[in-house]
């Protein structure tokens, strides 16, 4: 196992983590921004108003993106297993 291999594996792992988390985080960010703008326009200063819509939107995003996320994670796992097989030699 070379240092270049370890760096490549760590880089690929971080990229996969960010890519899998991105749809949920972006949807939560957009909903939070829209609700914050709504609160600023209407002068409603309720801190708990953002939590319920964010939870609902993240759950909907999870349902929508789950097949893609599992497919991507399965491909990544198979890639890791193939690396393990080549490291034994």
SVG drawing of the C-alpha trace seen along z (x, -y; Angstrom):
<svg xmlns="http://www.w3.org/2000/svg" viewBox="-46 -43 50 55">
<polyline fill="none" stroke="black" stroke-width="0.4" points="0.0,0.0 1.6,-3.2 1.1,-6.7 -0.4,-7.8 -3.0,-5.0 -4.0,-6.0 -4.3,-9.6 -6.4,-8.6 -8.6,-6.4 -9.1,-9.1 -9.9,-11.7 -12.4,-9.4 -14.0,-8.7 -14.4,-12.4 -15.8,-13.0 -18.4,-10.2 -19.4,-11.5 -19.9,-15.1 -21.8,-13.8 -24.1,-11.7 -24.9,-14.4 -25.2,-17.2 -28.9,-16.7 -30.1,-16.6 -28.0,-19.6 -28.9,-21.7 -32.6,-21.1 -32.4,-22.0 -30.4,-25.1 -32.9,-26.3 -35.9,-25.7 -34.2,-27.4 -33.4,-30.4 -36.9,-30.7 -38.4,-30.5 -35.9,-33.0 -36.8,-35.5 -40.5,-34.8 -39.9,-35.6 -37.9,-38.7 -40.7,-40.0 -43.5,-39.2 -41.6,-40.1 -42.4,-36.7 -39.6,-35.9 -40.4,-32.3 -37.3,-30.1 -39.1,-26.8 -40.9,-27.7 -37.9,-26.5 -37.5,-23.0 -40.7,-21.3 -40.5,-22.3 -36.8,-21.4 -37.5,-17.9 -40.3,-17.4 -38.2,-18.5 -35.2,-16.5 -37.4,-13.4 -38.9,-14.0 -35.4,-14.6 -34.3,-11.3 -37.2,-9.4 -36.5,-11.0 -32.7,-10.5 -32.5,-7.2 -32.3,-4.9 -29.5,-7.0 -27.7,-7.2 -27.8,-3.5 -26.7,-2.8 -23.7,-5.2 -22.8,-3.8 -23.0,-0.2 -20.7,-1.1 -18.3,-2.7 -18.4,0.3 -17.7,2.6 -14.7,0.4 -13.4,0.6 -13.7,4.4 -11.8,4.6 -9.0,2.5 -8.9,5.0 -8.6,7.9 -5.7,6.2 -3.9,5.4 -3.7,9.0 -1.3,9.8"/>
</svg>
